[in-house]
Amino acid sequence: MFSQQGESYQVEMASGKRSKIKARDVLLQFAAPAPAELIEKAQALADEIDLDFLWEVAGTEEFAFADLGAEYFGHAPLPHEAAGLLFRLHGAPIYFYKKGKGRYKAAPEESLKAAQAGLEKKRLQAQLQQQYVDELKAGRLPAPLQALALQLLFKPDKNSIEYKALDAACKDLQTSPQRLMLSTGGIASAKQLHYAKFLFEFFPKGTGFPELSVPPPPALPLADVQAFSIDDVTTTEIDDALSVTALPDGMVRVGIHIAAPGLGVKRDDAIDALARHRMSTVYMPGEKITMLPDNVVAAFTLDQGKTCAALSLYATLDPADWRLVSTETRAEMVPIAANLRHNDLDALVTEEALADGSGAYPHKDDIAVLWQWVQVLEKGRMAKRESFGLRPEQNNRVDFNFYVEDDVVTITRRKRGAPLDKIVAELMIFANSTWGKLIADHGVPGIYRAQGGAGSAWPAKMQVRMVTHAAPHQGLGVDQYAWSTSPLRRYTDLVNQWQILACIEHGVTAPLVAPFKPRDADLFAIVSAFDAAYAGYADFQNTMERYWCLRWLAQEQAKLVDAVVLKDEIVRLTDLPLVIRLPGMQQVARGLQVKLDLVRWDEVDLNIEARLLEVPVAQAAPGGIDEVDDIEDIEGLEGIESEALEEAEAASEERVNDGGEDVQNDGDNNNTIKNQSDGDRSAVDSASDI
């Protein structure tokens, strides 16, 4: 104490700081010893006091610490004894409850025992947590953490001792939870890490299906055609096939035959519930997660040698000018004569070969007829597209196909717009547009892809959106566009197929009997759920494609590579759809090819570090300048500033791809990097939209 002034004291701390203390807040006054000495003696005494004995001495009534001191010590406590007792009481809240200034009450026996048990539990947990930390730091994953590996990485309970142990070990080792799990065996590989993260979010109960019987389609007439499909060699969900028939009056009838699961699967049945939950097949290099069970796919896929239930759109044409005379939609059984594969035919079916009639391959004459018509279809679409104020499509871009076998990846370049690509793409656009008009004319709602507005200039940033009424798709150059040609792989197409079947079966009464009625709230719910799922699936596909690009670099021991400048500091490898950002890169014109030194890459974070080695004389990128306008590649690169992304989007808006949905977006062990630019990934629909 420094001085007393009435009911207050001026006190000086050991640090020299002075404070004013009210008399009612003073618990102990003493003249000797010195404060520092008193605290030292009091603390030593407090450490010696047996809490259990003190608790017994205290009894059950409330007491003042000085009174307890007299009983405990057998005499009025000396200053250091009183202070030591006060320290001990205050530091044992489970033994003594504070009731006021210098007053306490011993805890009831039951409460004390419960509190002691809690402390013991915490002590054991801390001991177990430290044991986990020690094992992790030694490179071993404790069994309890093994069972919780995915939850600890992707949705941890941060109050659990398992998470606290993992977090502490990561801090001590200066690493991330993902890398520690990989190093200790919690996750087998970087590939499994990315895959597991996706499954944990979208398929927490696994990707398997329950056993379900497949309902047979109704009795249908047999089509007088020999249809054939055109797909990648790894495709198993064959949704579409084509046919060509010469009619007696000199006209030509082209058939577009779409697998018809809608004839067997009905709204709200068990199979529909599964398909609606998944919304789409999930694609990634090397594998896929199908929307429908294998036995359902097998029952409806358009396999070679089978006669399959199909929804057919027939277009009657005048071969003099390939004018469309009429269309007709039928549900029927279609003989599938062949499943043609791009891998076998792309080198044979070229524009030059179609022009001079050279080469020998299955359905050559049919393909030649289709080629004549799709050129007319494309010309009409382009005229419509340009009427909206858009530039013509660019067909000289390059796609990349992924093939994975036994964790060995092959990535091949493939020029977009090849004849077989264009045939499939244009005919699918035609079917989706025609059927979209069909259901709209019958007053039946459907799920449409729309872009822009009729009669107005297309805003620079107009996104593709999904709506339930017919509306123009300016990017594709059609008045309406309803996804209908992939019902085995997209739930929206299955929904639209039900609506189309209702129209052709019931005619003017279709709005009353269609599975989805006008203004059906459930249809809007499907649109919303599909958008969310499809965006998530697309992000995952981008992740896995980037992972396999990095795996290819390691596999091929790539060091010096060529790249194309996309914008400012952003480049893409010419032999891979891999985008890299080079901070501080000198100003280089877009489309210029440069040489890079790949320093290192990371398959966990999917990052890559490179150095610019050489900038040759200005030249166009392989495939033309439009090859670098790949918005999907840019979106897949972490950390790219929004300005670069916006500029790339603006460039992408001036282009729509014509690769064809089945060329671009299916296959068991194949995936194609595409300019996926729909409402959830960019500004223009592309191959996946088709």
Order of alpha helices (4+ residues) and beta strands (2+ residues): beta-beta-beta-alpha-alpha-beta-alpha-alpha-beta-beta-alpha-alpha-alpha-alpha-alpha-alpha-beta-beta-beta-alpha-beta-beta-alpha-beta-beta-alpha-alpha-alpha-beta-beta-alpha-beta-beta-alpha-alpha-alpha-beta-beta-beta-beta-beta-alpha-alpha-alpha-beta
